[in-house]
Amino acid sequence: MTRRDLREALLARLGQNRERLTAIAQALIRAPSPNPPGDTKAVARVALDLLRAVPGAEVEEVTAQQPFVNLVARIRGNAKGRRLIFNGHLDTFPLGETLAWTHTPLSGVVAEGRLFGRGVSDMKGGIACSMLAFHLLAELRDAWRGELVVTLAGDEESMGPHGTKHLLDTIAHATGDAMICGDAGSSDVVRFGEKGLLWLEMNATGVPAHGAHVHRGVNAIDRLRRALDALDTLRSLPVNAPAPVKRAIEAAMPISETASGAGEAQVLGQVTVNLGTIAGGVSTNLIPASANATADIRLPVGVSTAAVEQRIGELMSSIEGVSWRVLRRFEPSWTDPDHEIVRLVAANAQSVIGRPVAVNMRVGASDARWYRMRGVPTVVYGLTPHNMGAADEHVLVDELHAIATVHALAAFDFLTA
């Protein structure tokens, strides 16, 4: 058979396995893995059984710290060649059992073309797509060279070190020549990079006194408020983004903002500040002695965490009684939007969904950053999230099949090039 014939056979097999794909996603959904606490043992057992059923697969369970269980599976082609990684995470948002679910969070129910369940969009549906692609490509191992690897992490939602980072640190074949991740997104948008982040904790101290005697005290909340107002000015920091990134964001805008909301392009190009928590004081008629807040600062390509931290230090230096510390930091990361893996995913996506797709950055963080930090060209292409983190989280079954098809065809093209 010619390469074209084999590719057509793979496409036909994908069409024949629609129900199997849904069943894989349902099995993953029905094994709870909320983070916190991040216990992925149950869903890892399900995934382990599914991967062990793949002919010739070498499957390994890897745990840095309980209860975060990770998996790695590998299949080899007909000769030495490049290695492609499918990466995903097993943990999900909390189940939210008290929310007004039409179907229970772990039901995995299919109704009116939609698949329901906690984590189906972020990202058990995406994992199912990669796992089906992995299985079907194993059946065609004589047609391609190199290796195909699936890495499933148990520690993504908390962005900790016990998941993908641990796999990359300890398993040689967890890294490779390119990576495809099925994290939440849209079938209309191929993501080649993502913003960086800086999570801060802000603390302010004051002098307590009775609320009527303001001349005798110093209000910690007032100090914190001034600090937070100053923090908001980070939005105007200059951005020196590379030309390919700026061109891609601008070109993607008509399609990408339809999928992800108006204003996405502006957010991708500037520093943003979100105040996540704030607390202080014990009574309305007392001057608070302490106050604290946390902030999520996202950095576009073209702004470093060092530059932002330096500016924060300058801003806070003039505000008495305020201290701050960094909780987490990650630099922005991106793969050249013209890289082979980006072009292959985009071309297959356009062919499968039958309309133009955008190639753009990603606003949110994902484990793709760990791969880009190791120099691995990486693309994120996953399902549109509906009610992600809320009641009735679901994805469209048709889109589930489309994503799986793109993952499989792009991997085939990469490994047969």
LOGU-60602 format. One record per residue (C-alpha): residue number from 1; z, x negated, y negated. Coordinates in steps of 0.2 Angstrom, whole numbers, plus 2048, in hexadecimal, padded with zeros to 3 digits. Each point is the difference from the previous one (the first is absolute). Last residue first. Layout:
% residues N
resi: NUM	pz: Z	px: X	py: Y
...
***
This chain:
% residues 417
resi: 417	pz: 821	px: 7D9	py: 7C0
resi: 416	pz: 806	px: 808	py: 810
resi: 415	pz: 813	px: 800	py: 7FD
resi: 414	pz: 7FE	px: 806	py: 7EE
resi: 413	pz: 7F4	px: 80E	py: 804
resi: 412	pz: 80B	px: 806	py: 80F
resi: 411	pz: 80F	px: 800	py: 7F4
resi: 410	pz: 7F7	px: 80A	py: 7F3
resi: 409	pz: 7FA	px: 80C	py: 80D
resi: 408	pz: 811	px: 803	py: 807
resi: 407	pz: 80A	px: 801	py: 7F0
resi: 406	pz: 7F2	px: 80C	py: 7F9
resi: 405	pz: 801	px: 80B	py: 80F
resi: 404	pz: 813	px: 801	py: 7FF
resi: 403	pz: 7FF	px: 805	py: 7EE
resi: 402	pz: 7F3	px: 80E	py: 803
resi: 401	pz: 80A	px: 807	py: 80E
resi: 400	pz: 810	px: 801	py: 7F6
resi: 399	pz: 7F5	px: 807	py: 7F2
resi: 398	pz: 7FB	px: 80F	py: 80B
resi: 397	pz: 812	px: 803	py: 805
resi: 396	pz: 805	px: 801	py: 7EE
resi: 395	pz: 811	px: 7F9	py: 7FC
resi: 394	pz: 812	px: 807	py: 7FF
resi: 393	pz: 811	px: 7FF	py: 7F8
resi: 392	pz: 807	px: 812	py: 801
resi: 391	pz: 810	px: 7FD	py: 7F6
resi: 390	pz: 800	px: 7F0	py: 7F5
resi: 389	pz: 7FE	px: 7ED	py: 803
resi: 388	pz: 7ED	px: 802	py: 800
resi: 387	pz: 7FB	px: 811	py: 7FB
resi: 386	pz: 7EE	px: 7FD	py: 804
resi: 385	pz: 7FC	px: 7EE	py: 803
resi: 384	pz: 7ED	px: 7FC	py: 800
resi: 383	pz: 7FE	px: 7F5	py: 810
resi: 382	pz: 7FD	px: 7ED	py: 800
resi: 381	pz: 7F5	px: 7F1	py: 7FB
resi: 380	pz: 80A	px: 7F1	py: 7FB
resi: 379	pz: 7F6	px: 7F0	py: 7FF
resi: 378	pz: 805	px: 7EE	py: 803
resi: 377	pz: 7F9	px: 7EE	py: 7FF
resi: 376	pz: 80E	px: 7F5	py: 808
resi: 375	pz: 806	px: 7F3	py: 7F4
resi: 374	pz: 812	px: 800	py: 806
resi: 373	pz: 806	px: 80A	py: 7F1
resi: 372	pz: 7F2	px: 80B	py: 803
resi: 371	pz: 807	px: 804	py: 811
resi: 370	pz: 811	px: 804	py: 7F9
resi: 369	pz: 7F9	px: 80B	py: 7F2
resi: 368	pz: 7F7	px: 80B	py: 80D
resi: 367	pz: 812	px: 806	py: 805
resi: 366	pz: 7FE	px: 80D	py: 7F2
resi: 365	pz: 804	px: 802	py: 7EE
resi: 364	pz: 7FA	px: 80E	py: 7F5
resi: 363	pz: 7F2	px: 800	py: 7F2
resi: 362	pz: 7F2	px: 7FB	py: 80B
resi: 361	pz: 7F1	px: 7F7	py: 7FA
resi: 360	pz: 7EE	px: 807	py: 801
resi: 359	pz: 7F0	px: 801	py: 80A
resi: 358	pz: 7FA	px: 812	py: 7FE
resi: 357	pz: 7F6	px: 80A	py: 80D
resi: 356	pz: 7EF	px: 808	py: 7FF
resi: 355	pz: 7FD	px: 80F	py: 80B
resi: 354	pz: 7FD	px: 804	py: 812
resi: 353	pz: 811	px: 7FE	py: 807
resi: 352	pz: 7FB	px: 7F4	py: 80E
resi: 351	pz: 7F2	px: 7F6	py: 7F7
resi: 350	pz: 80A	px: 7FE	py: 7F0
resi: 349	pz: 80F	px: 7FA	py: 80A
resi: 348	pz: 7F5	px: 7F4	py: 80B
resi: 347	pz: 7FA	px: 7F8	py: 7F0
resi: 346	pz: 811	px: 7FF	py: 7F8
resi: 345	pz: 808	px: 7F9	py: 810
resi: 344	pz: 7F3	px: 7F3	py: 801
resi: 343	pz: 7FF	px: 7FB	py: 7EE
resi: 342	pz: 813	px: 7FD	py: 800
resi: 341	pz: 800	px: 7F6	py: 80F
resi: 340	pz: 7F1	px: 7F5	py: 7FA
resi: 339	pz: 809	px: 7FC	py: 7EF
resi: 338	pz: 7F8	px: 808	py: 7F0
resi: 337	pz: 810	px: 808	py: 7FB
resi: 336	pz: 808	px: 7EE	py: 801
resi: 335	pz: 811	px: 804	py: 808
resi: 334	pz: 80F	px: 804	py: 7F5
resi: 333	pz: 812	px: 7FD	py: 7FD
resi: 332	pz: 80D	px: 804	py: 7F2
resi: 331	pz: 80F	px: 7F5	py: 802
resi: 330	pz: 810	px: 807	py: 809
resi: 329	pz: 812	px: 801	py: 7FA
resi: 328	pz: 80F	px: 808	py: 806
resi: 327	pz: 812	px: 803	py: 7FA
resi: 326	pz: 7FE	px: 7F6	py: 7F0
resi: 325	pz: 810	px: 7FF	py: 7F5
resi: 324	pz: 806	px: 807	py: 7F0
resi: 323	pz: 80E	px: 7FE	py: 7F3
resi: 322	pz: 804	px: 80A	py: 7F1
resi: 321	pz: 810	px: 7FE	py: 7F5
resi: 320	pz: 7F7	px: 7FB	py: 7F0
resi: 319	pz: 7EE	px: 803	py: 7FE
resi: 318	pz: 7F7	px: 7F2	py: 7F8
resi: 317	pz: 7FC	px: 7F6	py: 810
resi: 316	pz: 7FA	px: 80F	py: 808
resi: 315	pz: 7EE	px: 800	py: 7F9
resi: 314	pz: 7FE	px: 7ED	py: 803
resi: 313	pz: 806	px: 801	py: 811
resi: 312	pz: 7F5	px: 80F	py: 804
resi: 311	pz: 7F1	px: 7F6	py: 7F9
resi: 310	pz: 804	px: 7F1	py: 80C
resi: 309	pz: 801	px: 80C	py: 80E
resi: 308	pz: 7EF	px: 808	py: 7FC
resi: 307	pz: 7F8	px: 7EF	py: 7FF
resi: 306	pz: 808	px: 7FA	py: 810
resi: 305	pz: 7FA	px: 810	py: 809
resi: 304	pz: 7EE	px: 7FC	py: 7FC
resi: 303	pz: 7F4	px: 80A	py: 7F6
resi: 302	pz: 7ED	px: 7FF	py: 803
resi: 301	pz: 800	px: 80C	py: 80E
resi: 300	pz: 80A	px: 80F	py: 7FB
resi: 299	pz: 813	px: 800	py: 801
resi: 298	pz: 80B	px: 80E	py: 805
resi: 297	pz: 812	px: 801	py: 7F9
resi: 296	pz: 80D	px: 80B	py: 80A
resi: 295	pz: 810	px: 801	py: 7F6
resi: 294	pz: 812	px: 803	py: 805
resi: 293	pz: 80E	px: 805	py: 7F5
resi: 292	pz: 812	px: 7FC	py: 7FC
resi: 291	pz: 80E	px: 806	py: 7F5
resi: 290	pz: 812	px: 7F9	py: 7FC
resi: 289	pz: 80F	px: 803	py: 7F5
resi: 288	pz: 7FA	px: 812	py: 7FB
resi: 287	pz: 808	px: 807	py: 7F0
resi: 286	pz: 80A	px: 80F	py: 806
resi: 285	pz: 7FE	px: 813	py: 7FC
resi: 284	pz: 7F2	px: 804	py: 80B
resi: 283	pz: 808	px: 7F8	py: 80F
resi: 282	pz: 7FD	px: 7F2	py: 80D
resi: 281	pz: 7F3	px: 7F5	py: 7F8
resi: 280	pz: 7F0	px: 7F8	py: 806
resi: 279	pz: 7F1	px: 803	py: 80B
resi: 278	pz: 7ED	px: 7FD	py: 800
resi: 277	pz: 7F3	px: 800	py: 80E
resi: 276	pz: 7EE	px: 7FE	py: 802
resi: 275	pz: 7FA	px: 7FB	py: 7EF
resi: 274	pz: 7ED	px: 7FD	py: 802
resi: 273	pz: 7F8	px: 7F2	py: 7F6
resi: 272	pz: 7ED	px: 7FD	py: 800
resi: 271	pz: 7F7	px: 7F0	py: 7FD
resi: 270	pz: 7ED	px: 803	py: 7FC
resi: 269	pz: 7EF	px: 801	py: 808
resi: 268	pz: 803	px: 80A	py: 80F
resi: 267	pz: 809	px: 80D	py: 7F6
resi: 266	pz: 7F1	px: 802	py: 7F4
resi: 265	pz: 7F5	px: 802	py: 80F
resi: 264	pz: 80B	px: 80D	py: 808
resi: 263	pz: 801	px: 80B	py: 7F1
resi: 262	pz: 7F8	px: 80F	py: 808
resi: 261	pz: 806	px: 803	py: 812
resi: 260	pz: 7FE	px: 7F7	py: 810
resi: 259	pz: 7F0	px: 808	py: 808
resi: 258	pz: 7F7	px: 805	py: 7F1
resi: 257	pz: 807	px: 7F0	py: 7F8
resi: 256	pz: 7F8	px: 7F6	py: 80D
resi: 255	pz: 7EE	px: 808	py: 7FF
resi: 254	pz: 7FD	px: 7FF	py: 7ED
resi: 253	pz: 80B	px: 7F0	py: 7FE
resi: 252	pz: 7F9	px: 7F5	py: 80D
resi: 251	pz: 7F4	px: 7F6	py: 7F4
resi: 250	pz: 80E	px: 7FD	py: 7F4
resi: 249	pz: 80C	px: 7FA	py: 80D
resi: 248	pz: 7F3	px: 7F5	py: 808
resi: 247	pz: 7FA	px: 7F8	py: 7F0
resi: 246	pz: 812	px: 7FC	py: 7FB
resi: 245	pz: 804	px: 7F8	py: 812
resi: 244	pz: 7EF	px: 7F6	py: 800
resi: 243	pz: 804	px: 7FA	py: 7EE
resi: 242	pz: 811	px: 7F8	py: 804
resi: 241	pz: 80F	px: 809	py: 7F7
resi: 240	pz: 808	px: 7F8	py: 7F1
resi: 239	pz: 80C	px: 80E	py: 7FC
resi: 238	pz: 80A	px: 800	py: 7EF
resi: 237	pz: 812	px: 808	py: 801
resi: 236	pz: 800	px: 811	py: 7F7
resi: 235	pz: 808	px: 809	py: 80F
resi: 234	pz: 80E	px: 7F4	py: 7FF
resi: 233	pz: 806	px: 809	py: 7F0
resi: 232	pz: 809	px: 80C	py: 80C
resi: 231	pz: 80D	px: 7F3	py: 804
resi: 230	pz: 806	px: 800	py: 7EE
resi: 229	pz: 803	px: 813	py: 801
resi: 228	pz: 80A	px: 7FC	py: 810
resi: 227	pz: 80B	px: 7F3	py: 7F7
resi: 226	pz: 803	px: 80B	py: 7F2
resi: 225	pz: 806	px: 80E	py: 80C
resi: 224	pz: 80B	px: 7F4	py: 80A
resi: 223	pz: 809	px: 7FB	py: 7F0
resi: 222	pz: 802	px: 812	py: 7FB
resi: 221	pz: 806	px: 804	py: 812
resi: 220	pz: 80D	px: 7F2	py: 7FF
resi: 219	pz: 808	px: 808	py: 7F0
resi: 218	pz: 80B	px: 7F5	py: 7F7
resi: 217	pz: 811	px: 806	py: 7FB
resi: 216	pz: 80C	px: 802	py: 7F1
resi: 215	pz: 7F4	px: 807	py: 7F3
resi: 214	pz: 7FB	px: 80D	py: 80D
resi: 213	pz: 811	px: 808	py: 7FF
resi: 212	pz: 7FB	px: 812	py: 805
resi: 211	pz: 7F9	px: 7FA	py: 811
resi: 210	pz: 810	px: 7F8	py: 804
resi: 209	pz: 7FE	px: 7ED	py: 804
resi: 208	pz: 7F8	px: 7F4	py: 80C
resi: 207	pz: 7F8	px: 7F0	py: 7FA
resi: 206	pz: 7EF	px: 7FD	py: 807
resi: 205	pz: 7F6	px: 7F8	py: 80E
resi: 204	pz: 7EE	px: 802	py: 805
resi: 203	pz: 7F7	px: 7FD	py: 810
resi: 202	pz: 7ED	px: 800	py: 804
resi: 201	pz: 7F9	px: 7FF	py: 812
resi: 200	pz: 7EE	px: 7FB	py: 800
resi: 199	pz: 7F2	px: 802	py: 80C
resi: 198	pz: 7F0	px: 7F6	py: 7FD
resi: 197	pz: 7F0	px: 805	py: 807
resi: 196	pz: 7EE	px: 7FA	py: 803
resi: 195	pz: 7F1	px: 80B	py: 7FE
resi: 194	pz: 7F4	px: 802	py: 80F
resi: 193	pz: 7F0	px: 7FA	py: 807
resi: 192	pz: 7F0	px: 804	py: 809
resi: 191	pz: 802	px: 813	py: 802
resi: 190	pz: 7F1	px: 80A	py: 807
resi: 189	pz: 800	px: 811	py: 7F8
resi: 188	pz: 7F7	px: 810	py: 805
resi: 187	pz: 809	px: 801	py: 811
resi: 186	pz: 810	px: 801	py: 7F6
resi: 185	pz: 811	px: 7F6	py: 7FF
resi: 184	pz: 80E	px: 7FE	py: 80C
resi: 183	pz: 801	px: 7F1	py: 80B
resi: 182	pz: 7F2	px: 7FC	py: 80C
resi: 181	pz: 800	px: 7ED	py: 7FF
resi: 180	pz: 7F1	px: 7F6	py: 804
resi: 179	pz: 802	px: 7ED	py: 801
resi: 178	pz: 7F5	px: 7F0	py: 7FF
resi: 177	pz: 7FF	px: 7EF	py: 807
resi: 176	pz: 810	px: 801	py: 80A
resi: 175	pz: 813	px: 801	py: 800
resi: 174	pz: 80B	px: 808	py: 80D
resi: 173	pz: 7F8	px: 7F4	py: 80D
resi: 172	pz: 80C	px: 7F2	py: 7FC
resi: 171	pz: 810	px: 80B	py: 802
resi: 170	pz: 80F	px: 7FA	py: 7F7
resi: 169	pz: 7FE	px: 800	py: 7ED
resi: 168	pz: 7F3	px: 80D	py: 800
resi: 167	pz: 80A	px: 80C	py: 80B
resi: 166	pz: 80F	px: 7FD	py: 7F5
resi: 165	pz: 7F7	px: 804	py: 7F0
resi: 164	pz: 7F8	px: 810	py: 808
resi: 163	pz: 812	px: 807	py: 805
resi: 162	pz: 811	px: 7F8	py: 7FD
resi: 161	pz: 7FD	px: 7FA	py: 7EE
resi: 160	pz: 804	px: 810	py: 7F7
resi: 159	pz: 7F4	px: 80B	py: 7F6
resi: 158	pz: 80C	px: 80F	py: 803
resi: 157	pz: 7F1	px: 80B	py: 805
resi: 156	pz: 7F9	px: 7F1	py: 80A
resi: 155	pz: 80C	px: 7FB	py: 80D
resi: 154	pz: 7FB	px: 805	py: 812
resi: 153	pz: 7EF	px: 7F7	py: 800
resi: 152	pz: 7F1	px: 804	py: 80B
resi: 151	pz: 7F3	px: 7F1	py: 802
resi: 150	pz: 7F0	px: 804	py: 809
resi: 149	pz: 7F5	px: 7F2	py: 805
resi: 148	pz: 7ED	px: 7FE	py: 804
resi: 147	pz: 7FA	px: 7EF	py: 805
resi: 146	pz: 7F0	px: 7F6	py: 800
resi: 145	pz: 7EF	px: 805	py: 806
resi: 144	pz: 7F8	px: 811	py: 802
resi: 143	pz: 7F6	px: 80A	py: 80D
resi: 142	pz: 809	px: 7FC	py: 810
resi: 141	pz: 810	px: 807	py: 7F8
resi: 140	pz: 7F8	px: 812	py: 800
resi: 139	pz: 80E	px: 809	py: 808
resi: 138	pz: 80C	px: 7F6	py: 7F6
resi: 137	pz: 7F7	px: 807	py: 7F0
resi: 136	pz: 805	px: 811	py: 806
resi: 135	pz: 812	px: 7FC	py: 802
resi: 134	pz: 802	px: 7F7	py: 7EF
resi: 133	pz: 7F6	px: 80D	py: 7F7
resi: 132	pz: 80C	px: 80D	py: 807
resi: 131	pz: 80F	px: 7F5	py: 7FB
resi: 130	pz: 7F9	px: 7FE	py: 7EE
resi: 129	pz: 7FE	px: 813	py: 7FD
resi: 128	pz: 811	px: 804	py: 808
resi: 127	pz: 808	px: 7F3	py: 7F4
resi: 126	pz: 7F8	px: 809	py: 7F1
resi: 125	pz: 807	px: 810	py: 806
resi: 124	pz: 811	px: 7F9	py: 802
resi: 123	pz: 800	px: 7F9	py: 7EE
resi: 122	pz: 805	px: 806	py: 7F4
resi: 121	pz: 7F5	px: 80F	py: 803
resi: 120	pz: 807	px: 806	py: 810
resi: 119	pz: 811	px: 7FA	py: 7FA
resi: 118	pz: 80A	px: 810	py: 802
resi: 117	pz: 7F5	px: 80D	py: 809
resi: 116	pz: 7F1	px: 80B	py: 7FE
resi: 115	pz: 7EE	px: 7FE	py: 806
resi: 114	pz: 7F4	px: 80B	py: 7F6
resi: 113	pz: 7F0	px: 809	py: 806
resi: 112	pz: 807	px: 811	py: 7FE
resi: 111	pz: 810	px: 7FC	py: 80A
resi: 110	pz: 803	px: 7F1	py: 80A
resi: 109	pz: 813	px: 7FD	py: 804
resi: 108	pz: 808	px: 7EF	py: 801
resi: 107	pz: 810	px: 808	py: 801
resi: 106	pz: 80C	px: 7F2	py: 7FA
resi: 105	pz: 802	px: 806	py: 7EE
resi: 104	pz: 802	px: 812	py: 806
resi: 103	pz: 7F2	px: 80C	py: 7FB
resi: 102	pz: 800	px: 80B	py: 7F0
resi: 101	pz: 80C	px: 7F3	py: 7F9
resi: 100	pz: 80B	px: 805	py: 7F2
resi: 99	pz: 80B	px: 7F1	py: 7FE
resi: 98	pz: 810	px: 7FE	py: 80A
resi: 97	pz: 7F8	px: 7F5	py: 80D
resi: 96	pz: 7FA	px: 7F3	py: 7F4
resi: 95	pz: 7FA	px: 7F4	py: 80D
resi: 94	pz: 804	px: 7F0	py: 7F6
resi: 93	pz: 7F0	px: 7F6	py: 7FC
resi: 92	pz: 7F8	px: 7F8	py: 80E
resi: 91	pz: 801	px: 7F1	py: 80B
resi: 90	pz: 7F2	px: 7FA	py: 80C
resi: 89	pz: 7F6	px: 7F6	py: 7F5
resi: 88	pz: 7ED	px: 7FB	py: 801
resi: 87	pz: 7F5	px: 7F1	py: 802
resi: 86	pz: 7EF	px: 7FE	py: 809
resi: 85	pz: 7FC	px: 7EE	py: 801
resi: 84	pz: 7EF	px: 7F8	py: 802
resi: 83	pz: 7FE	px: 7EF	py: 809
resi: 82	pz: 7F0	px: 7F6	py: 7FF
resi: 81	pz: 7F7	px: 7F8	py: 80E
resi: 80	pz: 802	px: 7F9	py: 812
resi: 79	pz: 7F7	px: 809	py: 80D
resi: 78	pz: 7FE	px: 811	py: 809
resi: 77	pz: 80E	px: 809	py: 7F6
resi: 76	pz: 812	px: 7FF	py: 801
resi: 75	pz: 80D	px: 80D	py: 7FE
resi: 74	pz: 811	px: 7FF	py: 7F7
resi: 73	pz: 80F	px: 80B	py: 7FD
resi: 72	pz: 80F	px: 7FC	py: 7F5
resi: 71	pz: 80F	px: 80C	py: 7FE
resi: 70	pz: 80F	px: 801	py: 7F4
resi: 69	pz: 812	px: 807	py: 803
resi: 68	pz: 80B	px: 801	py: 7F1
resi: 67	pz: 811	px: 806	py: 807
resi: 66	pz: 805	px: 7F2	py: 802
resi: 65	pz: 7FB	px: 7F0	py: 7F8
resi: 64	pz: 7F1	px: 7F4	py: 803
resi: 63	pz: 7F9	px: 80B	py: 80E
resi: 62	pz: 7EF	px: 7FC	py: 808
resi: 61	pz: 7F9	px: 80B	py: 80E
resi: 60	pz: 7F0	px: 7F9	py: 808
resi: 59	pz: 7F0	px: 807	py: 806
resi: 58	pz: 7F1	px: 7F6	py: 808
resi: 57	pz: 7F2	px: 80D	py: 802
resi: 56	pz: 7F4	px: 7FE	py: 80F
resi: 55	pz: 7FD	px: 813	py: 801
resi: 54	pz: 809	px: 80A	py: 7F3
resi: 53	pz: 80E	px: 809	py: 809
resi: 52	pz: 80D	px: 7F4	py: 7FA
resi: 51	pz: 7FC	px: 805	py: 7EE
resi: 50	pz: 804	px: 812	py: 803
resi: 49	pz: 810	px: 7FB	py: 809
resi: 48	pz: 805	px: 7F5	py: 7F2
resi: 47	pz: 7FD	px: 80D	py: 7F3
resi: 46	pz: 80B	px: 80C	py: 808
resi: 45	pz: 80E	px: 7F3	py: 803
resi: 44	pz: 7FE	px: 7FA	py: 7ED
resi: 43	pz: 802	px: 812	py: 7FB
resi: 42	pz: 811	px: 801	py: 808
resi: 41	pz: 806	px: 7EE	py: 7FB
resi: 40	pz: 7FB	px: 802	py: 7EE
resi: 39	pz: 811	px: 802	py: 7F8
resi: 38	pz: 7FE	px: 7FE	py: 7EE
resi: 37	pz: 810	px: 807	py: 7FA
resi: 36	pz: 7F9	px: 804	py: 7F3
resi: 35	pz: 7F2	px: 801	py: 804
resi: 34	pz: 7FC	px: 80E	py: 80B
resi: 33	pz: 7F8	px: 7FC	py: 811
resi: 32	pz: 800	px: 810	py: 80B
resi: 31	pz: 7F4	px: 801	py: 80F
resi: 30	pz: 7F7	px: 810	py: 7FE
resi: 29	pz: 7F4	px: 7F9	py: 7F3
resi: 28	pz: 7FB	px: 7F2	py: 80C
resi: 27	pz: 7FB	px: 80C	py: 80E
resi: 26	pz: 7F7	px: 80B	py: 7F3
resi: 25	pz: 7F6	px: 7F2	py: 7FA
resi: 24	pz: 7FA	px: 7FB	py: 811
resi: 23	pz: 7FC	px: 812	py: 804
resi: 22	pz: 7F5	px: 802	py: 7F1
resi: 21	pz: 7F7	px: 7F1	py: 805
resi: 20	pz: 7FE	px: 806	py: 812
resi: 19	pz: 7F9	px: 811	py: 7F9
resi: 18	pz: 7F3	px: 7F6	py: 7F6
resi: 17	pz: 7FB	px: 7F5	py: 80E
resi: 16	pz: 7EE	px: 805	py: 804
resi: 15	pz: 7FB	px: 7FD	py: 7EE
resi: 14	pz: 807	px: 7EE	py: 801
resi: 13	pz: 7F7	px: 7FE	py: 810
resi: 12	pz: 7EF	px: 804	py: 7F8
resi: 11	pz: 803	px: 7F4	py: 7F2
resi: 10	pz: 804	px: 7F2	py: 80D
resi: 9	pz: 7F0	px: 804	py: 809
resi: 8	pz: 7F7	px: 7FF	py: 7F0
resi: 7	pz: 807	px: 7EF	py: 7FD
resi: 6	pz: 7FB	px: 7FB	py: 811
resi: 5	pz: 7EE	px: 806	py: 7FE
resi: 4	pz: 7FF	px: 7F6	py: 7EF
resi: 3	pz: 807	px: 7F1	py: 808
resi: 2	pz: 7F2	px: 801	py: 80D
resi: 1	pz: 804	px: 806	py: 812
***
